[in-house]
Amino acid sequence: MVSRFGKQRNQVETRKGKRFQAFLLNLAFYPLMTLWIVAGILASPFCIAIWKLVTRWDMGRIVRHLISIHGYGLIVIVSPWVRFRGEGFEEIKRPCILVVNHLSFFDSYFMAALPFHDIIFAVGAWPFKMYWYTLFMRLASYLDVEQGDWNEVIRTANGSFAHQGVVLFFPEGHRSKTGALQPFYTGAFRLARETGVPIVPLCITGTDTLLPPGRFSLHPARVRLKALPPLDPADFPGNSGHVALRKEVRERMAHALKEMQGES
């Protein structure tokens, strides 16, 4: 039998090992992230020109593809310290509206793990104030659903849906500091009802361990991203259909997150 002293010693060694792994993660991530961002910004004009010549895509789709590559690069940087698991991606049939719970600044980067790149992010006003990203966000036709014009949101979304695109919302509006699912805003569900495009809930766990809200220190983590079955907005008729749709999506996500967190 292992003595109490032996167990305590093992626990101390485990904590030391975790702290050392966290130290290595931060030591590697921030310099490599800075290099990756700078290299991406400098290379972007050449990449845009090459993508345009080869693919003939419109500017928005090209920039969205480059943003996806940028996000995937950050996933690769942290991959020695992060166990990632994607599930249910076969549930995602495009066009669709994705709604994702929000735990960390890293959530958006893990969207690059999805098996497609043409994603328009619908966000609040503050991300457009990040000067190193604002130009790319506007070129990518990202949506300001806080201060933007709703008719413009509809127009941009319909343009994306016509080409099998995806619009993604974080319906909580901001990161959860406790890990609990917060109340949802109605934008994604109103868009689904007005366009007839299905909602696909996405549940993510572990990013709040990797990079908690309000912190700069990263920690090794297990990250899971799970797609749930889609919901057809036609199944929620009436003037308050978007409210019923919102409630149903939130309940399904809350149930799925409870199961996922219990397994982790």
HELIX and SHEET records of a PDB file:
HELIX    1   1 ARG A    4  THR A   55  1                                  52    
HELIX    2   2 MET A   59  VAL A   78  1                                  20    
HELIX    3   3 SER A   79  TRP A   81  5                                   3    
HELIX    4   4 PHE A   89  GLU A   91  5                                   3    
HELIX    5   5 ASP A  107  PHE A  110  1                                   4    
HELIX    6   6 MET A  111  ALA A  113  5                                   3    
HELIX    7   7 TRP A  126  LYS A  129  5                                   4    
HELIX    8   8 TYR A  131  LEU A  139  1                                   9    
HELIX    9   9 TRP A  150  PHE A  161  1                                  12    
HELIX   10  10 GLY A  187  THR A  195  1                                   9    
HELIX   11  11 THR A  207  LEU A  210  1                                   4    
HELIX   12  12 PRO A  233  ASP A  235  5                                   3    
HELIX   13  13 GLY A  241  GLU A  263  1                                  23    
SHEET    1   A 7 VAL A  82  GLU A  87  0                                        
SHEET    2   A 7 ALA A 221  ALA A 227  1                                        
SHEET    3   A 7 ILE A 199  THR A 205 -1                                        
SHEET    4   A 7 CYS A  96  VAL A 100  1                                        
SHEET    5   A 7 VAL A 166  PHE A 169  1                                        
SHEET    6   A 7 ILE A 119  VAL A 123  1                                        
SHEET    7   A 7 LEU A 143  ASP A 144  1                                        
END                                                                             
